[in-house]
């Protein structure tokens, strides 16, 4: 057994020195200091997850279905892609689902708009070909 240890080899805590003439007592730290643990929040600002514009993208995409068409779907798609680049960096980000939904809705609206434009072009060509206007 070494001096200053108990029967299991653990150090025996020493009493802190007495303060002298108005000095505050010194703190005795036993053991190793603990590093702070990283904070992982649920999308609340200041809690570890960055904010995204996924909700804005989703609103633009849904509005593009009823009014605005491709004029709102393209900005919704751009904002959704920006939000997805952020949410892909943080697994479990709460805005990931909204960003994916906005991207899907925007592509559907863009696809339907292209189909409608092609339909009008085909009908116009057929009308001109028959010379009945």
N, CA, C and O atoms as a MOPAC input file, in Angstrom:
PM7 MOZYME 1SCF
protein

 N      0.83600 1    -1.17700 1     0.00000 1
 C      0.00000 1     0.00000 1     0.00000 1
 C      0.88400 1     1.24500 1     0.00000 1
 O      1.85200 1     1.34300 1     0.75400 1
 N      0.52000 1     2.20000 1    -0.87500 1
 C      1.28200 1     3.43400 1    -0.94900 1
 C      0.66700 1     4.46100 1    -0.01900 1
 O     -0.52300 1     4.40000 1     0.29000 1
 N      1.48600 1     5.40800 1     0.42500 1
 C      0.92100 1     6.44000 1     1.29200 1
 C     -0.09000 1     7.28500 1     0.52500 1
 O      0.12600 1     7.59600 1    -0.64600 1
 N     -1.15900 1     7.64900 1     1.15500 1
 C     -2.20500 1     8.46700 1     0.55000 1
 C     -3.24400 1     7.66500 1    -0.21300 1
 O     -4.08600 1     8.26200 1    -0.88400 1
 N     -3.22400 1     6.31700 1    -0.14100 1
 C     -4.20800 1     5.48700 1    -0.81900 1
 C     -4.87800 1     4.57700 1     0.19500 1
 O     -4.33500 1     4.28100 1     1.25900 1
 N     -6.09900 1     4.13500 1    -0.17900 1
 C     -6.80100 1     3.21300 1     0.70900 1
 C     -6.40100 1     1.78300 1     0.35700 1
 O     -5.45900 1     1.56200 1    -0.40400 1
 N     -7.12800 1     0.81100 1     0.91900 1
 C     -6.74800 1    -0.58700 1     0.73200 1
 C     -6.93100 1    -1.07800 1    -0.70100 1
 O     -6.35500 1    -2.10300 1    -1.06500 1
 N     -7.72100 1    -0.37600 1    -1.53700 1
 C     -7.93100 1    -0.75800 1    -2.93000 1
 C     -7.04300 1     0.03700 1    -3.90000 1
 O     -7.14100 1    -0.15200 1    -5.11200 1
 N     -6.20800 1     0.89300 1    -3.39900 1
 C     -5.30400 1     1.67100 1    -4.22400 1
 C     -5.87600 1     2.99700 1    -4.69700 1
 O     -5.24300 1     3.68600 1    -5.49600 1
 N     -7.07600 1     3.37400 1    -4.21500 1
 C     -7.69300 1     4.64200 1    -4.59300 1
 C     -7.13600 1     5.76200 1    -3.72200 1
 O     -6.90300 1     5.55700 1    -2.53100 1
 N     -6.91500 1     6.96600 1    -4.31000 1
 C     -6.38900 1     8.05900 1    -3.49900 1
 C     -7.38800 1     8.48900 1    -2.43200 1
 O     -8.59500 1     8.53300 1    -2.66900 1
 N     -6.87200 1     8.79800 1    -1.28000 1
 C     -7.70400 1     9.27900 1    -0.18000 1
 C     -7.86300 1    10.78400 1    -0.36200 1
 O     -6.87000 1    11.49900 1    -0.49000 1
 N     -9.13200 1    11.28300 1    -0.37500 1
 C     -9.32100 1    12.72600 1    -0.55300 1
 C     -8.67800 1    13.49300 1     0.60700 1
 O     -8.81500 1    13.13400 1     1.77700 1
 N     -7.98400 1    14.54500 1     0.23900 1
 C     -7.31800 1    15.38500 1     1.23100 1
 C     -8.22500 1    16.55200 1     1.58200 1
 O     -8.99700 1    17.02200 1     0.74600 1
 N     -8.13500 1    16.99500 1     2.76300 1
 C     -8.91000 1    18.14500 1     3.19900 1
 C     -8.36700 1    19.39100 1     2.52000 1
 O     -7.15900 1    19.53500 1     2.33100 1
 N     -9.26600 1    20.28000 1     2.15900 1
 C     -8.86400 1    21.53200 1     1.51200 1
 C     -8.13200 1    22.40500 1     2.52300 1
 O     -8.47000 1    22.40700 1     3.70700 1
 N     -7.13300 1    23.14400 1     2.05900 1
 C     -6.42200 1    24.02300 1     2.99600 1
 C     -7.34800 1    25.11000 1     3.53900 1
 O     -8.25800 1    25.56800 1     2.84800 1
 N     -7.10900 1    25.50800 1     4.75700 1
 C     -7.94100 1    26.51800 1     5.41000 1
 C     -7.66900 1    27.89500 1     4.78100 1
 O     -6.52000 1    28.21900 1     4.48200 1
 N     -8.71800 1    28.70500 1     4.58000 1
 C     -8.50700 1    30.03900 1     4.00700 1
 C     -7.73100 1    30.93300 1     4.97300 1
 O     -7.86000 1    30.82500 1     6.19200 1
 N     -6.92300 1    31.81500 1     4.39200 1
 C     -6.13000 1    32.71400 1     5.22200 1
 C     -6.63300 1    34.13700 1     5.07200 1
 O     -6.66800 1    34.66500 1     3.96100 1
 N     -7.00600 1    34.73900 1     6.12600 1
 C     -7.32800 1    36.15900 1     6.22700 1
 C     -8.23200 1    36.66300 1     5.10900 1
 O     -7.82500 1    37.54100 1     4.34900 1
 N     -9.42300 1    36.14300 1     4.99000 1
 C    -10.41500 1    36.65700 1     4.06800 1
 C    -10.34200 1    36.09200 1     2.65200 1
 O    -11.12800 1    36.49100 1     1.79300 1
 N     -9.43300 1    35.18900 1     2.39700 1
 C     -9.39900 1    34.59000 1     1.06400 1
 C    -10.50000 1    33.53400 1     0.96900 1
 O    -10.76600 1    32.82000 1     1.93500 1
 N    -11.14600 1    33.43700 1    -0.21500 1
 C    -12.18300 1    32.40500 1    -0.35500 1
 C    -11.53400 1    31.02500 1    -0.39300 1
 O    -10.40300 1    30.88200 1    -0.85800 1
 N    -12.24600 1    30.00900 1     0.09500 1
 C    -11.67600 1    28.65400 1     0.06900 1
 C    -11.50400 1    28.19400 1    -1.37900 1
 O    -12.31800 1    28.50900 1    -2.24700 1
 N    -10.43600 1    27.44800 1    -1.62000 1
 C    -10.17500 1    26.95100 1    -2.96600 1
 C    -10.95200 1    25.66500 1    -3.20300 1
 O    -11.14500 1    24.84700 1    -2.30300 1
 N    -11.38300 1    25.52200 1    -4.42700 1
 C    -12.17300 1    24.35900 1    -4.78600 1
 C    -11.24400 1    23.18900 1    -5.09200 1
 O    -10.26100 1    23.33900 1    -5.81600 1
 N    -11.56500 1    22.02200 1    -4.53300 1
 C    -10.78300 1    20.82300 1    -4.76300 1
 C    -11.53900 1    19.97400 1    -5.78700 1
 O    -12.69300 1    19.60400 1    -5.56800 1
 N    -10.87700 1    19.67100 1    -6.90700 1
 C    -11.50200 1    18.87400 1    -7.96400 1
 C    -10.90300 1    17.48100 1    -7.91400 1
 O     -9.69000 1    17.30000 1    -8.02600 1
 N    -11.78300 1    16.49400 1    -7.74100 1
 C    -11.33700 1    15.10700 1    -7.69800 1
 C    -11.85300 1    14.42400 1    -8.96500 1
 O    -13.03700 1    14.53900 1    -9.28200 1
 N    -11.00500 1    13.73000 1    -9.67900 1
 C    -11.40900 1    13.04800 1   -10.90400 1
 C    -11.07200 1    13.87600 1   -12.12800 1
 O    -10.44100 1    14.92800 1   -12.02000 1
 N    -11.49100 1    13.40700 1   -13.28400 1
 C    -11.21100 1    14.09300 1   -14.53400 1
 C    -12.35600 1    15.02400 1   -14.87800 1
 O    -13.51700 1    14.71600 1   -14.60800 1
 N    -12.03100 1    16.17100 1   -15.47600 1
 C    -13.10800 1    17.08900 1   -15.87500 1
 C    -13.92100 1    16.49700 1   -17.02500 1
 O    -13.38300 1    15.81000 1   -17.89300 1
 N    -15.20600 1    16.76900 1   -17.01800 1
 C    -16.10300 1    16.25000 1   -18.04600 1
 C    -16.26700 1    17.28800 1   -19.15200 1
 O    -16.47800 1    18.46900 1   -18.87800 1
 N    -16.16800 1    16.83700 1   -20.41100 1
 C    -16.39900 1    17.72400 1   -21.55300 1
 C    -17.89600 1    17.92900 1   -21.72200 1
 O    -18.67200 1    17.00400 1   -21.48000 1
 N    -18.32100 1    19.13100 1   -22.13600 1
 C    -19.76000 1    19.34700 1   -22.34500 1
 C    -20.26700 1    18.50000 1   -23.50300 1
 O    -19.58300 1    18.33900 1   -24.51400 1
 N    -21.45300 1    17.97000 1   -23.34900 1
 C    -22.04900 1    17.13100 1   -24.38000 1
 C    -22.70400 1    18.02500 1   -25.43900 1
 O    -23.24200 1    19.08000 1   -25.10200 1
 N    -22.66700 1    17.61600 1   -26.72300 1
 C    -23.31000 1    18.42300 1   -27.76400 1
 C    -24.82100 1    18.41600 1   -27.59100 1
 O    -25.41000 1    17.42300 1   -27.16400 1
 N    -25.43400 1    19.53800 1   -27.92800 1
 C    -26.87100 1    19.69200 1   -27.78900 1
 C    -27.51500 1    19.42700 1   -29.14600 1
 O    -27.15100 1    20.04600 1   -30.14600 1
 N    -28.47600 1    18.50300 1   -29.17300 1
 C    -29.21500 1    18.21200 1   -30.38900 1
 C    -30.66400 1    18.54500 1   -30.11200 1
 O    -31.30800 1    17.91200 1   -29.27500 1
 N    -31.17800 1    19.54300 1   -30.81700 1
 C    -32.54200 1    19.98800 1   -30.58000 1
 C    -33.50500 1    19.46500 1   -31.63000 1
 O    -33.13000 1    18.65800 1   -32.48100 1
 N    -34.72000 1    19.91800 1   -31.57000 1
 C    -35.74400 1    19.50400 1   -32.51500 1
 C    -36.15800 1    20.66600 1   -33.40900 1
 O    -37.35000 1    20.89300 1   -33.61700 1
 N    -35.18200 1    21.40400 1   -33.93900 1
 C    -35.48800 1    22.47900 1   -34.86200 1
 C    -35.78100 1    23.80200 1   -34.20000 1
 O    -36.08200 1    24.78100 1   -34.88300 1
 N    -35.69900 1    23.85500 1   -32.88600 1
 C    -35.92000 1    25.10600 1   -32.18100 1
 C    -34.67100 1    25.95000 1   -32.34800 1
 O    -33.57100 1    25.46300 1   -32.08900 1
 N    -34.80600 1    27.20600 1   -32.77500 1
 C    -33.60200 1    28.01900 1   -32.97600 1
 C    -32.73800 1    28.05400 1   -31.72200 1
 O    -33.23800 1    28.22700 1   -30.61100 1
 N    -31.45700 1    27.89000 1   -31.91600 1
 C    -30.52700 1    27.89700 1   -30.80100 1
 C    -30.34100 1    26.53600 1   -30.16700 1
 O    -29.63600 1    26.42000 1   -29.16500 1
 N    -30.94900 1    25.50700 1   -30.72000 1
 C    -30.86500 1    24.18600 1   -30.11300 1
 C    -30.04600 1    23.20200 1   -30.94200 1
 O    -30.08600 1    22.00400 1   -30.66200 1
 N    -29.31200 1    23.65700 1   -31.94400 1
 C    -28.43300 1    22.76500 1   -32.66100 1
 C    -28.84000 1    22.47400 1   -34.09500 1
 O    -27.98100 1    22.07900 1   -34.88400 1
 N    -30.07800 1    22.64200 1   -34.47200 1
 C    -30.52000 1    22.40000 1   -35.84100 1
 C    -30.75400 1    23.74400 1   -36.52700 1
 O    -31.46600 1    24.59200 1   -35.98900 1
 N    -30.16800 1    23.95000 1   -37.70400 1
 C    -30.38100 1    25.22400 1   -38.39200 1
 C    -31.78700 1    25.30200 1   -38.97700 1
 O    -32.38800 1    24.28700 1   -39.33000 1
 N    -32.28500 1    26.49900 1   -39.07100 1
 C    -33.61500 1    26.72400 1   -39.63100 1
 C    -33.55500 1    26.64200 1   -41.15000 1
 O    -32.53900 1    26.98500 1   -41.75400 1
 N    -34.63500 1    26.19200 1   -41.76100 1
 C    -34.72700 1    26.11200 1   -43.21000 1
 C    -35.99500 1    26.81300 1   -43.67500 1
 O    -36.82100 1    27.23100 1   -42.86400 1
 N    -36.13900 1    26.93600 1   -44.98800 1
 C    -37.33500 1    27.53700 1   -45.58000 1
 C    -38.23800 1    26.46200 1   -46.17000 1
 O    -38.91400 1    26.69900 1   -47.17100 1
 N    -38.25400 1    25.30300 1   -45.56900 1
 C    -39.04000 1    24.18900 1   -46.09300 1
 C    -40.54200 1    24.49900 1   -46.06600 1
 O    -41.27500 1    24.09800 1   -46.97000 1
 N    -40.99000 1    25.19900 1   -45.05100 1
 C    -42.41000 1    25.53700 1   -44.96800 1
 C    -42.79800 1    26.50000 1   -46.08500 1
 O    -43.86500 1    26.36700 1   -46.68400 1
 N    -41.93200 1    27.46400 1   -46.36200 1
 C    -42.18600 1    28.40400 1   -47.46000 1
 C    -42.25400 1    27.66400 1   -48.78700 1
 O    -43.12400 1    27.93900 1   -49.61400 1
 N    -41.33900 1    26.72800 1   -48.99000 1
 C    -41.33900 1    25.93800 1   -50.22300 1
 C    -42.62000 1    25.11700 1   -50.34700 1
 O    -43.18600 1    25.00400 1   -51.43400 1
 N    -43.07000 1    24.55000 1   -49.24200 1
 C    -44.29300 1    23.74000 1   -49.26500 1
 C    -45.51200 1    24.60600 1   -49.57000 1
 O    -46.38800 1    24.18900 1   -50.32800 1
 N    -45.58200 1    25.80200 1   -48.99100 1
 C    -46.70400 1    26.70500 1   -49.25400 1
 C    -46.71300 1    27.12300 1   -50.72500 1
 O    -47.76700 1    27.12600 1   -51.36200 1
 N    -45.54900 1    27.47300 1   -51.26300 1
 C    -45.47900 1    27.85100 1   -52.67800 1
 C    -45.88300 1    26.69200 1   -53.58000 1
 O    -46.57900 1    26.89300 1   -54.57500 1
 N    -45.45700 1    25.49600 1   -53.24300 1
 C    -45.78800 1    24.33200 1   -54.06500 1
 C    -47.28000 1    24.03200 1   -54.04100 1
 O    -47.86900 1    23.71600 1   -55.07500 1
 N    -47.88300 1    24.12700 1   -52.88000 1
 C    -49.32400 1    23.85400 1   -52.77500 1
 C    -50.11900 1    24.94900 1   -53.47800 1
 O    -51.11000 1    24.66000 1   -54.14700 1
 N    -49.69600 1    26.19600 1   -53.33400 1
 C    -50.38300 1    27.28600 1   -54.03100 1
 C    -50.25900 1    27.15100 1   -55.54200 1
 O    -51.16100 1    27.55500 1   -56.27700 1
 N    -49.15600 1    26.59100 1   -56.01100 1
 C    -48.96200 1    26.44900 1   -57.45100 1
 C    -49.94800 1    25.45800 1   -58.06300 1
 O    -50.19100 1    25.49600 1   -59.26900 1
 N    -50.51200 1    24.58100 1   -57.25500 1
 C    -51.51800 1    23.64000 1   -57.75400 1
 C    -52.78700 1    24.39200 1   -58.13000 1
 O    -53.37500 1    24.12800 1   -59.17900 1
 N    -53.20900 1    25.31200 1   -57.29800 1
 C    -54.49300 1    25.98600 1   -57.46400 1
 C    -54.39300 1    27.29000 1   -58.24900 1
 O    -55.29500 1    27.62000 1   -59.02000 1
 N    -53.32100 1    28.02200 1   -58.06100 1
 C    -53.14900 1    29.28300 1   -58.78200 1
 C    -51.65600 1    29.54800 1   -58.93400 1
 O    -50.87400 1    29.31100 1   -58.01300 1
 N    -51.28300 1    30.03100 1   -60.07800 1
 C    -49.87400 1    30.35700 1   -60.27100 1
 C    -49.14000 1    29.35000 1   -61.11000 1
 O    -48.22600 1    29.72500 1   -61.84600 1
 N    -49.49800 1    28.09100 1   -61.03300 1
 C    -48.87200 1    27.06000 1   -61.84800 1
 C    -47.36700 1    27.04400 1   -61.75800 1
 O    -46.79000 1    27.00700 1   -60.67100 1
 N    -46.73800 1    27.07300 1   -62.92200 1
 C    -45.29300 1    26.95600 1   -62.99300 1
 C    -44.58700 1    28.17800 1   -62.40900 1
 O    -43.42800 1    28.09300 1   -62.00400 1
 N    -45.28400 1    29.31000 1   -62.36600 1
 C    -44.68400 1    30.54200 1   -61.82500 1
 C    -44.40700 1    30.43200 1   -60.32500 1
 O    -43.49200 1    31.08700 1   -59.82500 1
 N    -45.16400 1    29.63400 1   -59.61200 1
 C    -44.91500 1    29.40500 1   -58.18500 1
 C    -44.18800 1    28.08300 1   -57.93500 1
 O    -43.51900 1    27.92500 1   -56.91400 1
 N    -44.31900 1    27.13400 1   -58.86600 1
 C    -43.69200 1    25.82200 1   -58.67300 1
 C    -42.16900 1    25.90000 1   -58.78600 1
 O    -41.45700 1    25.22100 1   -58.04600 1
 N    -41.67200 1    26.72000 1   -59.70400 1
 C    -40.21800 1    26.81500 1   -59.87500 1
 C    -39.55200 1    27.45200 1   -58.65300 1
 O    -38.56000 1    26.90300 1   -58.17100 1
 N    -40.04700 1    28.59000 1   -58.12100 1
 C    -39.44000 1    29.09000 1   -56.87600 1
 C    -39.59200 1    28.11600 1   -55.70900 1
 O    -38.69500 1    28.00400 1   -54.87300 1
 N    -40.73200 1    27.40600 1   -55.65000 1
 C    -40.91800 1    26.39400 1   -54.60300 1
 C    -39.89800 1    25.27900 1   -54.71300 1
 O    -39.40300 1    24.78400 1   -53.70100 1
 N    -39.57700 1    24.87300 1   -55.95700 1
 C    -38.58000 1    23.82800 1   -56.17600 1
 C    -37.18400 1    24.29900 1   -55.78100 1
 O    -36.41900 1    23.54400 1   -55.18100 1
 N    -36.85600 1    25.52900 1   -56.11100 1
 C    -35.53700 1    26.07600 1   -55.75900 1
 C    -35.37100 1    26.15400 1   -54.24400 1
 O    -34.33900 1    25.75500 1   -53.70400 1
 N    -36.38700 1    26.66700 1   -53.56700 1
 C    -36.31900 1    26.79300 1   -52.10200 1
 C    -36.29600 1    25.41300 1   -51.45200 1
 O    -35.59800 1    25.21200 1   -50.45800 1
 N    -37.05100 1    24.46000 1   -52.00300 1
 C    -37.05800 1    23.09600 1   -51.45700 1
 C    -35.68000 1    22.44700 1   -51.60000 1
 O    -35.22800 1    21.75600 1   -50.68700 1
 N    -35.00900 1    22.66000 1   -52.73600 1
 C    -33.67100 1    22.10600 1   -52.91500 1
 C    -32.67600 1    22.72000 1   -51.93800 1
 O    -31.80100 1    22.02200 1   -51.42800 1
 N    -32.79900 1    24.01800 1   -51.67300 1
 C    -31.92700 1    24.66200 1   -50.68300 1
 C    -32.18400 1    24.08900 1   -49.29200 1
 O    -31.24500 1    23.85200 1   -48.53200 1
 N    -33.44000 1    23.86900 1   -48.96300 1
 C    -33.77300 1    23.29400 1   -47.65300 1
 C    -33.27900 1    21.85700 1   -47.54800 1
 O    -32.84400 1    21.43100 1   -46.47900 1
 N    -33.34200 1    21.10500 1   -48.64700 1
 C    -32.87400 1    19.72000 1   -48.62000 1
 C    -31.36100 1    19.62900 1   -48.44700 1
 O    -30.87100 1    18.68500 1   -47.82700 1
 N    -30.61700 1    20.58600 1   -48.98100 1
 C    -29.16400 1    20.54500 1   -48.77700 1
 C    -28.82400 1    20.73900 1   -47.30000 1
 O    -27.84900 1    20.17500 1   -46.80500 1
 N    -29.62100 1    21.53000 1   -46.60700 1
 C    -29.38800 1    21.73800 1   -45.17100 1
 C    -29.83500 1    20.51300 1   -44.38000 1
 O    -29.11500 1    20.04800 1   -43.49600 1
 N    -31.02600 1    19.98600 1   -44.69600 1
 C    -31.55000 1    18.86500 1   -43.90900 1
 C    -30.77600 1    17.57600 1   -44.15500 1
 O    -30.75800 1    16.70200 1   -43.28900 1
 N    -30.13800 1    17.43900 1   -45.31200 1
 C    -29.33800 1    16.23600 1   -45.56700 1
 C    -28.07600 1    16.19900 1   -44.71200 1
 O    -27.52000 1    15.12700 1   -44.47400 1
 N    -27.62500 1    17.34700 1   -44.25600 1
 C    -26.43200 1    17.41800 1   -43.41600 1
 C    -26.71900 1    17.05300 1   -41.96800 1
 O    -25.80200 1    16.72400 1   -41.21700 1
 N    -27.98600 1    17.10800 1   -41.57100 1
 C    -28.38800 1    16.83700 1   -40.18400 1
 C    -29.42400 1    15.71700 1   -40.17200 1
 O    -30.60700 1    15.98200 1   -40.38700 1
 N    -29.01500 1    14.48000 1   -39.93000 1
 C    -29.99400 1    13.38100 1   -39.88600 1
 C    -31.04500 1    13.63100 1   -38.80700 1
 O    -30.72700 1    14.05200 1   -37.69400 1
 N    -32.27600 1    13.36800 1   -39.15100 1
 C    -33.36700 1    13.56900 1   -38.20100 1
 C    -33.84800 1    15.00200 1   -38.12500 1
 O    -34.55100 1    15.36400 1   -37.18100 1
 N    -33.48700 1    15.83000 1   -39.09600 1
 C    -33.93500 1    17.23000 1   -39.10300 1
 C    -35.44800 1    17.25400 1   -39.29500 1
 O    -35.96200 1    16.55800 1   -40.17100 1
 N    -36.17000 1    18.03600 1   -38.50100 1
 C    -37.63100 1    18.00600 1   -38.57100 1
 C    -38.21400 1    18.57300 1   -39.86300 1
 O    -39.37400 1    18.29900 1   -40.16900 1
 N    -37.45000 1    19.35500 1   -40.63500 1
 C    -37.96900 1    19.94600 1   -41.86400 1
 C    -37.71500 1    19.08700 1   -43.09400 1
 O    -38.08700 1    19.48100 1   -44.19900 1
 N    -37.10100 1    17.93900 1   -42.93500 1
 C    -36.75500 1    17.10000 1   -44.09300 1
 C    -38.00600 1    16.64200 1   -44.84400 1
 O    -38.01700 1    16.65400 1   -46.07500 1
 N    -39.03100 1    16.24800 1   -44.14500 1
 C    -40.26100 1    15.78100 1   -44.78700 1
 C    -40.96600 1    16.88000 1   -45.56300 1
 O    -41.46300 1    16.64400 1   -46.66500 1
 N    -41.01200 1    18.08100 1   -44.99400 1
 C    -41.65000 1    19.20300 1   -45.68500 1
 C    -40.89400 1    19.56400 1   -46.94800 1
 O    -41.50200 1    19.85700 1   -47.97700 1
 N    -39.58100 1    19.54400 1   -46.87900 1
 C    -38.77000 1    19.89100 1   -48.05200 1
 C    -38.95400 1    18.85000 1   -49.16000 1
 O    -39.06000 1    19.20600 1   -50.33300 1
 N    -38.99100 1    17.56700 1   -48.79000 1
 C    -39.19200 1    16.52100 1   -49.79400 1
 C    -40.57500 1    16.62000 1   -50.42100 1
 O    -40.71900 1    16.45800 1   -51.63300 1
 N    -41.59600 1    16.88600 1   -49.60600 1
 C    -42.95600 1    17.03000 1   -50.12900 1
 C    -43.05200 1    18.22100 1   -51.07300 1
 O    -43.70300 1    18.13500 1   -52.11400 1
 N    -42.41100 1    19.32900 1   -50.72000 1
 C    -42.43100 1    20.51600 1   -51.57900 1
 C    -41.75300 1    20.22600 1   -52.91300 1
 O    -42.21600 1    20.67900 1   -53.96000 1
 N    -40.67000 1    19.48000 1   -52.87500 1
 C    -39.95400 1    19.14400 1   -54.11200 1
 C    -40.82300 1    18.25800 1   -55.01300 1
 O    -40.89000 1    18.47500 1   -56.22200 1
 N    -41.47400 1    17.27700 1   -54.42800 1
 C    -42.32000 1    16.36500 1   -55.20700 1
 C    -43.50400 1    17.10800 1   -55.81200 1
 O    -43.80400 1    16.93100 1   -56.99300 1
 N    -44.17800 1    17.93400 1   -55.02100 1
 C    -45.34000 1    18.67800 1   -55.51700 1
 C    -44.90700 1    19.63200 1   -56.62600 1
 O    -45.60400 1    19.76100 1   -57.63200 1
 N    -43.76600 1    20.30200 1   -56.45600 1
 C    -43.29200 1    21.23400 1   -57.48300 1
 C    -43.02000 1    20.51500 1   -58.79100 1
 O    -43.39600 1    21.00800 1   -59.85400 1
 N    -42.36800 1    19.34700 1   -58.73300 1
 C    -42.09600 1    18.60400 1   -59.96300 1
 C    -43.38800 1    18.12300 1   -60.61900 1
 O    -43.47900 1    18.09800 1   -61.84700 1
 N    -44.37200 1    17.74700 1   -59.83700 1
 C    -45.66400 1    17.31800 1   -60.41700 1
 C    -46.32500 1    18.48200 1   -61.13400 1
 O    -46.82200 1    18.31800 1   -62.24800 1
 N    -46.33700 1    19.65600 1   -60.51400 1
 C    -46.96400 1    20.82600 1   -61.13700 1
 C    -46.20300 1    21.22400 1   -62.41000 1
 O    -46.81900 1    21.56000 1   -63.42200 1
 N    -44.87400 1    21.18800 1   -62.35700 1
 C    -44.08400 1    21.51800 1   -63.54000 1
 C    -44.36700 1    20.50900 1   -64.65300 1
 O    -44.52700 1    20.89700 1   -65.81000 1
 N    -44.42800 1    19.23300 1   -64.32100 1
 C    -44.73800 1    18.20200 1   -65.31600 1
 C    -46.11500 1    18.37300 1   -65.92100 1
 O    -46.27500 1    18.26100 1   -67.13700 1
 N    -47.11900 1    18.64400 1   -65.08800 1
 C    -48.47700 1    18.85600 1   -65.60400 1
 C    -48.55400 1    20.09800 1   -66.49000 1
 O    -49.27600 1    20.10300 1   -67.48700 1
 N    -47.82300 1    21.13900 1   -66.13600 1
 C    -47.81000 1    22.35000 1   -66.95400 1
 C    -47.19900 1    22.06800 1   -68.32200 1
 O    -47.70600 1    22.55000 1   -69.33500 1
 N    -46.12600 1    21.30100 1   -68.36200 1
 C    -45.50000 1    20.94400 1   -69.63500 1
 C    -46.44800 1    20.08600 1   -70.47700 1
 O    -46.52500 1    20.26900 1   -71.69100 1
 N    -47.16500 1    19.16000 1   -69.85400 1
 C    -48.12300 1    18.32700 1   -70.57500 1
 C    -49.24100 1    19.18700 1   -71.16800 1
 O    -49.64100 1    18.98400 1   -72.31400 1
 N    -49.74100 1    20.13800 1   -70.39400 1
 C    -50.80900 1    21.01200 1   -70.88300 1
 C    -50.30200 1    21.87300 1   -72.04000 1
 O    -51.01900 1    22.05200 1   -73.02500 1
 N    -49.09900 1    22.40100 1   -71.94300 1
 C    -48.53300 1    23.21000 1   -73.03000 1
 C    -48.37700 1    22.35500 1   -74.29700 1
 O    -48.71600 1    22.80400 1   -75.39200 1
 N    -47.86500 1    21.12900 1   -74.14900 1
 C    -47.73200 1    20.24300 1   -75.30500 1
 C    -49.09200 1    19.89200 1   -75.90100 1
 O    -49.21700 1    19.78000 1   -77.12000 1
 N    -50.10500 1    19.71700 1   -75.06700 1
 C    -51.45000 1    19.42800 1   -75.54900 1
 C    -51.97600 1    20.58300 1   -76.38900 1
 O    -52.56400 1    20.36000 1   -77.44700 1
 N    -51.77300 1    21.81600 1   -75.93100 1
 C    -52.20300 1    22.98800 1   -76.69300 1
 C    -51.43700 1    23.09500 1   -78.01800 1
 O    -52.01800 1    23.46500 1   -79.03800 1
 N    -50.15800 1    22.78000 1   -78.00800 1
 C    -49.36500 1    22.83000 1   -79.24300 1
 C    -49.88100 1    21.78100 1   -80.23300 1
 O    -50.04900 1    22.08000 1   -81.41600 1
 N    -50.13000 1    20.56900 1   -79.76500 1
 C    -50.62900 1    19.50700 1   -80.64500 1
 C    -51.99900 1    19.87300 1   -81.19400 1
 O    -52.25700 1    19.67500 1   -82.38100 1
 N    -52.87300 1    20.39700 1   -80.36100 1
 C    -54.19900 1    20.81200 1   -80.83000 1
 C    -54.08900 1    21.96000 1   -81.83200 1
 O    -54.82900 1    21.99500 1   -82.81500 1
 N    -53.17700 1    22.89300 1   -81.59200 1
 C    -52.99200 1    24.00100 1   -82.53300 1
 C    -52.47500 1    23.52700 1   -83.87100 1
 O    -52.93100 1    23.98900 1   -84.91700 1
 N    -51.51200 1    22.59500 1   -83.84800 1
 C    -50.98500 1    22.04800 1   -85.10600 1
 C    -52.07800 1    21.27000 1   -85.83400 1
 O    -52.19100 1    21.36800 1   -87.05600 1
 N    -52.88200 1    20.50100 1   -85.10700 1
 C    -53.96200 1    19.75000 1   -85.74100 1
 C    -55.00200 1    20.68900 1   -86.32700 1
 O    -55.56300 1    20.40300 1   -87.38500 1
 N    -55.26400 1    21.78500 1   -85.67400 1
 C    -56.24700 1    22.74600 1   -86.17900 1
 C    -55.72700 1    23.42100 1   -87.44100 1
 O    -56.47800 1    23.62100 1   -88.39600 1
 N    -54.46500 1    23.76700 1   -87.44800 1
 C    -53.87100 1    24.40300 1   -88.63300 1
 C    -53.80200 1    23.40800 1   -89.79100 1
 O    -54.01500 1    23.77800 1   -90.94600 1
 N    -53.50800 1    22.15400 1   -89.48300 1
 C    -53.39400 1    21.12600 1   -90.53800 1
 C    -54.71600 1    20.86200 1   -91.22200 1
 O    -54.73100 1    20.54300 1   -92.41000 1
 N    -55.81300 1    20.98300 1   -90.52500 1
 C    -57.12400 1    20.72300 1   -91.11800 1
 C    -57.68800 1    21.95100 1   -91.83000 1
 O    -58.68900 1    21.84600 1   -92.53900 1
 N    -57.06400 1    23.10500 1   -91.65200 1
 C    -57.48700 1    24.36500 1   -92.27300 1
 C    -58.92100 1    24.72000 1   -91.92900 1
 O    -59.63700 1    25.27600 1   -92.76200 1
 N    -59.34300 1    24.41300 1   -90.73500 1
 C    -60.71800 1    24.75500 1   -90.32400 1
 C    -60.66900 1    25.73600 1   -89.16100 1
 O    -60.97800 1    25.37300 1   -88.02500 1
 N    -60.29600 1    26.93400 1   -89.43000 1
 C    -60.29300 1    27.94000 1   -88.36700 1
 C    -60.92800 1    29.17600 1   -88.80300 1
 O    -61.01300 1    30.13200 1   -88.03300 1

